[in-house]
């Protein structure tokens, strides 16, 4: 049965063999008799009588054996279930949250739950009340459930990374993996503790996994906090399976998740496979299915879900693998040796952020591929609080610049633009990237332009940019042009902060854009003089038919002049927030500056 617990089954089988052997030996000893020389008819009759008696005795022995086996099952289950009970946790397939349904706590429990919710970023108190073995719905496309997979697939090492995670959530990840991964395919489970502080994740965790899954689970403990990237590398070093699967330690697996993944890797070892992700709601632990999607990113290298390629939709098979430019990062599976050949993850990066994008770019540019597999599904808790540095953007920005300098060729300017960082003298120490550049050379990789053309054609490119950053009037330099309320379609003024709404971009075509860079969705809007309003309008540039209305003459420390009307963008004192209005009016000589110049 798919849901039998691996170690429970092993212990039970060993005990059954032992008891059966003993009973067989005992029965034979009691039924064995010798035939004396010269035995007469009465002896034959006595032998017949003993034979009849033995038949009855054997029947009784089998009944006794069945009773003893039943008792043995109870003993083994009580012993193993007692491990979780001693931790205040629950095993078995029933209880709260069964089948992925939402679970709740009582008002009386809420005060205890609040502290744990704030500590972990999910309802850890409720998690402790949900069985470690609960089942979740199977949201695979129906076609997937009819597919047969070969038995001789490579074995997988499952690698879970955690730091200060709730114990019940970690153990549910392990139980779920064991319950839903065929025993002959699961080489081992490796837990990498990135220097947790929680005492429950030390002795109690080790004692539980060593008794519950002896020989199956290894624990690797970092002596200092390395961050997710380097922790995953440590897990890879400890793994011995032919295939390595990397997962957050707050996931649950669905049946038959492993076979389609391992089949695709066996067919082509240069594939990196991403199981499709469903959501476990952080408050109720209800399972929420996510639609089929690929994984993309914007030019800041923040990952996101994107629409599958048009070709995938045109083929009409929702069970087919989905080509993906990169990965969200919570789970991926790769042939262990091939991952090493690709240079693993970039150990020069800090904490996390950007490494998932680098891996997608690298595998595609260097001869491999990456795909999302709808026939393999894993559910993941999207936490409201991360265990690492509170300002993860600092690390993601640094990591993104490493990716840009190594892999993106002339398109690296888009990353600097997105982060509003000057391309020179930015003051950010990105570390030494020489080894990563040498890796790219050794792997004889394609150009980033090839990658954009063939793998991520949906990604917008901004290589005609001349100036970018905050747009300031020299008369009121503490205020910057801001996109304001989007529905107003009007540019405004706001105290300068340099974030997305104030990201200006002036191009070779004379267009002035305002707002965060687009990627595959809606693009930033451009500033337009519609020849009617006294205020500069923010509109979709592609939908403005009059080219001159959206074209401006500008160079640094000069006026911004519209080609259709000759009017200038200027500021005037007014009784409004921040004391000034942004207007269109006859030019009075006001000048503007855009923070950064693109290095051409």
N, C-alpha and C positions, 0 to 999 in steps of 0.2 A: 504494500500500500504506500502511496506517495507520501502520506503524511506521518508514517511511523517515524518516531525519533530514532536517529541513527544509533546512538549508544545504548538506548533502551533495548533496541532490537538485537544488538550484538550481545549484550549481557544476557538477554533472554535466551537467545539461541545457544550460547555456551552452556547455560544452566540446563536447558532442555536436553542437549546432547549428553551432559553428565548424568542427569537423572534417568534418561532413557537407557543409557549404557548400563547403569547400575541395576535398573529394573529388569533389563533383558538378562543380565548375568544372574540375578537373583532367581528369575523365573526358571532359567535353564538348570540351575543347580537343584531346584526343588522338583523338577520334572525328570531329571536324568536318573535312569535305573539300569542295572546290569542284569544280564540273563545268565543264571547259573547253569552249569553242565548237567545234563540229564533232567532238565526242567520238565515237569509233568503237566497234565491238563489243568490241574487245580492251580498250578503256577500261572498258566496262561490266563486262567479266569481272573486270578488276583491282579495280573498285569493289566487286563482289560478294565478291571474295576478301578485301578489306580489311574489308568488313562482317562476314564470318564471323570474321575475326580479332578485330574489335572486340568482338563478342559474348563471345568467350572472355576477352578482356581485362577486360570489365566484370564478369564473374563473379569473376575474380581480385581485382578492385578491391573488390567487396563483402566478400569473405573478408578482405582486408587491413583494410577498414574495421571489421569485427566484431572482428578481433584488436586493432586499435588502441583500439576502444571498451572492450574488456575490460581492456586495459592502463591506460586512462585511469581506469576505475573503481578499479583497484588503487591508482593514484597518489593520487587524490583521497581515498580512504579512509585510506591510510597517512598523508597529510598531516594530515587532521583527527584521526585517532586518535592521532597523535603529540602533539597538544596535551595530551591527558589523560595520556599516558604520561610526559610531562615533569614532570607533577605527582605521579607515582606512582599514578595512578588508571586505571580500566579502562572501556572502552566495549564495546558489543555486547550481544547478548541472551542470552548464556550465563553460565556461571560460578556462583560461590557465590550462594545466595539466589534463584536463578532461579525464577520462578513464585511468589514469596512464600514459598518454603520456608525453614525455619530454617537459618541459616548458623552455622558454628563456627570457632573458632581453635584452634590446637594449643597444648599446654602450654608449648611453647617461646616462643610469641607472647604468652602471658598477662602476663608482666612488662611488656612494652611497652604492652599494652592497658590495664592498670590505671590508669596516669596519665591517659590520654585519657578513660577512662570517668568518672573523678572530675571531670575538667575540664568535660565536656560534658553529663553526665547520661545518656549512652547509649554504646554500644560503638563509638566513632568509629574505632578501629583496624580493627574488622571492616568498618565501612562503607567504608573505603578499599579493601577487597578485593572489594567487591560492585560489579558493573557499574553505571555511571550510567544505563544503558538497560534495566535489568532489567524484566521484566514482572511484574505481580501479578495474582492471580485476580480474575475479574469476578463479584462477589457481588450484582449487581443481580437483582431479582425477574425471573423468566423473561418475564413480560409486557412488561417494559421493552425487552427485546432484540428485540421484534417491532414496536416503534413506529417509524414514519418521521417525521422532522422536516423542516420547510421549510429550504431552503438559504439563503434571504435573511433571516438572523438578524443582530442587531446584533453589532458587533465588541466584543471584551472586552480590557481591559488587566488583566493579572495582576500583582498587587502583593505582593511577598514582603518581610517585615520580618525582619531578623536582627541579632543582636549576639553576637559571639564564637561563631558556629556553626561546626561542622566543615565544611571546604570541600567534601568529597565529598557531604555531606548537602544543602548548598545546590545544588550542580550537579546532583544527582540530581532535586531538585525541578524544576529548570529543564528538564532533559532529558525528564522525565516529562510536564511540561506541553506541551512542543513535540511530543513523540511522540504525545500523545493528544488534542490540540486541533486541529481542522481548520484548515489554514493560512489559509483565507479568513476565519476568525472570530477569529484571534489577532492583535490589533492590535499588542501590544507586551508585554514583560515588564519590570517596574520592580522593581529591588532597592533597598530602603531600608536602608542601613547605619546603625544607631543608635550610631555612634561606637565601633566595635569596636577592640580592641587588637591582635588577631591579624594579623600581617603577611601571612599567606596571603590574607587577605580584602581586601588592598589591591592591589598590583601584579599578583600572580598571578591573582587573580579577574578583574580588569579585562582583562588580556591574553587570558585564555581566552575570556571571553564575547564580546569584540570580534572575535576571529578565528573563533570557532566559530559565532557567531550575529550577524554584522555587521548593524548597523542594527535589530536586534530587541530587544536588551536595553539598558536604561538603568540607570545606577547613581546613586542619590541618597545623598549622605553628610551626615549630621547633624554639625555642628561640636561639639556637646555631646550627651550622652546625654539624650534627651527622654523615653524610655519608649515602650512599644508604642502607646499611644493617640495621642500627638502624632506619632509616626513614621508611623502609618497616614494621618494627615491630610496629611503631607508627600508620601506616595505618591499620594494622591488629587490633590493639586495638580499633580503631574508627569504624571498620566495624561491621555491624549487619546482613549481609546476611549469609545464610547457607554455601555458597561457597565464597571464596575470590580469585580474580584474580589480580595478580601483574604485572604491565606493566610499561615500560619506558614511559615518557610523549611525545614521538615522534614516535607514531605508527598510523597506519590506519587499520581498520578492514574490512574484506570482508563479504558478506552475509552468513548467517547461520554458522558463526564461533562458536557461543555459544552452540547451541543445541548438537552437537556431544561431546563436552567437558563435558557438564553437564550430558549427558547420561552415559558416561563412569564413572563419579564419582558417579552417583546414583547407578550404578551396583556394584561398589566396592569403598567404601569411602576411602580406603587406597591408591588409585591411585593419583599420582601427574601428571597432564596433561600439556604438552607443545604444544601449537599451532605451526604448521609449520611456519617458518619465510621466508618471501620474503624481498627483499631489496628495499628501496627507495633511489635512488642515491642522494647524498648530494648536488650536483650541479644543477641538472635539475628536481629533484623530480620525475623522471621517475621510474616506478615500474619495477623491475627486478626479475623474478621468480627464486627461488633457488630449486634445486633438492631435492628429499627426502633424509633425512640424520638423523642419530642419533647424539647425542652430547657427546663428550669425552673430554679428557684432557691429558696433559703430566705430568711428575713428578714435574714440577714447579707449577702445578695446574692451568696453563693457559688453558682455555676452547677452544674447536675447534670442527668443524664439522667432523664427521667420517662416514664411510660407514655403512649402516644398517646391522644388523646381517645376516649371510648366510641363516638362517632359514626363515627370512622375504623374501628374494629374492626367495628362493626355493618355497614358497607358491604362488608366482605369483600374489598377490593382492596388488596393489599400494595404495589402500585406507585403508589398514589394519594398526592398530597402530604399531609403531616401538619401540621396547625395547631400552632404552637409559640409559647408565651408570650414566650420570649427565646432566647438562643443561647449555646452553650458558648464560642464566641469564636475558635476556631482558623481558621475559614473562613466567609466570607459573600460573597454577590454581590448587587450593587445597581446600578440605573441611576445613572450618575455624577451627572447633574444633579439627580435626585431626592434623592440622598444629600445634596447641597448644600442643597436646600430644607429638608431635615429638620434642618439645623444640624450635619451631620457627627457626629462623636463630641464629647464634652465636653472641650475642650482645657484646661479648668481642673482636670481630674482628673490624678493623678500615676501614672506607670508603667503599671499595668493593674489590672483588677479593678473591676467595677461598670459599666464602659462598655458591655459586652455586654448587661447587663440593662437599662440605660437605653435602648439602641437598640431593644430589643424592646418595652419599655413605650411608648416614644415613637411608634414606627411604628404600633402598634395604636391608641393613644389619638388619634392625629392623622390617621386616615383611611386608613392603609395596612395591610399585613399581613406576616406572617413565616411561612415554612413550611420544613419539612425535606423534601427530595426523595429518595425511595428510588431513583429511576432515575438519580441522579447520586451517585457514590461517590468519596470521597477518603480515602486512608489517612494517618494522622498518628502521629508518634512522641510518646508521652507520656513526657517527660523526667523523670528523677528529681532533676534539679537545674535551677533556673531561673537565667537569666543576670543577672537584676536583683537588687535589694536582697534580702538573705536573709530579712528579715521582711516579706514582701509583705502580711501582714495589716494592717500599719499604713497602707499606701496604700489597701488595699481598704476599710478602715473609713472613712477620710476620704472616699473616692469614694462609698461607700454613703450617707453622710450628705448629700452633694450631690444624689444621686438622690432621697432621701427628701424633702428640702426643696423640690425643684422639682416633682416629679411625683406624690407619694403622698398629698397632701391630709391628711385626718385619720388615714390609715393609716400615716403616717410614724412614729408612736409604736412600731409593731412593730419597726422597724429599730433604734431606740434601745434597746428592750427586748432584742432579740436580741444586741446588742453589749454590753449591761449598761452603758449610758452614760446619765447624767442628761440630760433633755431641755433643761435650761438650765444654763449655767455648766459645760459639760463640758470646756472648755479645748482643744478641737480646732479649729484654724483651717481651715475648709472653703473659704475664699476667697469671692470675690464670685460670687453666683449670679444677679444681676439680669438679665444678658443671657439666661440660660437661661429665666428666668421670662417675659421679654419674648418669647422665641421661642415658648413654649407659648401665650401669649396671641395672637400673630400667626397661629399655625397653627390656632387655634380648636379646640383638642383637647377630647376628652371627659374626664370625671372618672376618677380612679383606681378609684373604686367601679364605674364602668361596665366598666373593664378587668377587674377581678376577677370581676364577674358574667358577662361574655361571653367572656373569653379565658382566664382562669386561675381558674375556679371551684373547682378542686381545692385552691387555696391556703388554708390555715387562717388565721383572723383572730383577733386577740387584743385586741380593743378594749374588753373589759370589765375589763382589768387595772387594779388600784388601786396596788399596790406591786410592785416587781421588784428583783432583784439578790440579793446574799448575805444569808442569814438568820442573824443572830447573836444569841446569848444574852448579855444584859448582864453576866452573871457570868463567862463565859469567852469574851470577845469575839475571841480569836485563833482560835477554832474556828467553823466554819460547818456548817450542815446540808448534807449531800452525798448524792447518790443511791447512792453505793457500788456494790457489785457488782450488776449488773442482775438476775441470776438469783436473788439473795437476796430481792428484793422488800421490802427494809427500808431505811428512811432511816438515815443514820449521821452521825457527826461527822468532820470532817477539817480540818486547817489551812486557813485561808481563802486562796483564790487567785482567786476571781471568775470562773472559766471555766465552760463549759457544765454540768458535773455539779452545780455549786452555784448555778445560775441559778434562784432561787425566783420564784414569781409568785402573788400573792394577788388574787383576783378579786371583783367585785361580788357574785357568787353565794356567796362564802364558801369557795371552793375554793382549796387551796394546792397548786400544782404545783411540780415539781422536775425540773430537767434542761434540756438544750437545746431550743429551740423546734422543733416539728415543722413540716413544710411540706405535702407531699402524702402522706407515708408515715405511720408510727406517730407518734402525738403523745406529748408528755411525760406522765408519770404523775402522779397526784395522791396526796397524803398521806391515809391512811385509818386510822381507829380501828375495827378489826374487832370490838371488844368482847371479844376473846379474848387476843390477844398483848399483852405488856407493851412492845412496840416498835412505833413508827409504821410502817405498811405503805405501800409504793409500788405502786399498782395502776392499771390502765386505768380512768379515771373513768367512761367510758361503760358499763363492765361492772359497776359497783357499784350494785346496785338500791336499797340503803338510802341515801336522800339524806342523812340526818343523819350517817351514818358518815363521809361525805366533806366535811362542812360544818363550818367552824371560825369562831368569833368572834374577831376580832383587829382591833386598830388599833395604830398605831406606839407602841412602848415600853409595850405591854400584854402580857398573857398570851395564849397560843394555846390556845383551849378548844374541845373537840369537843362538838357539839350532841347527839350520841347518848348519850354517856357522862358528859359533864361533866369528863372527864379532860383534863389539860394536857400539852402537849409540854414536857419539861424535861430538864435534864442532871444527871447524878449522877457523883461521883467513882468510878472503877473501875480495877482493875488490867488495863487494856487499852491498846492503842495510843492515844497522845495523852491518856491519863489520865482520860477521861470517856466516859460512855455517853449516848446519846439514848434517852429512855424516855417511856412514857405512865404517868402517876401522878396521884393527887389533887393538885390545884393547891396550890402552896406560895408563890405570889406571884412566881415567876420571870417576867421580861419579855424581850421580843424586839424586834429592830429589823430591818426589811428596807431595804436600802441606798437605793433610789430610789422616789420617789413619782411616779406618772403625772400629767402635766399635763392636766387635763380641760378 
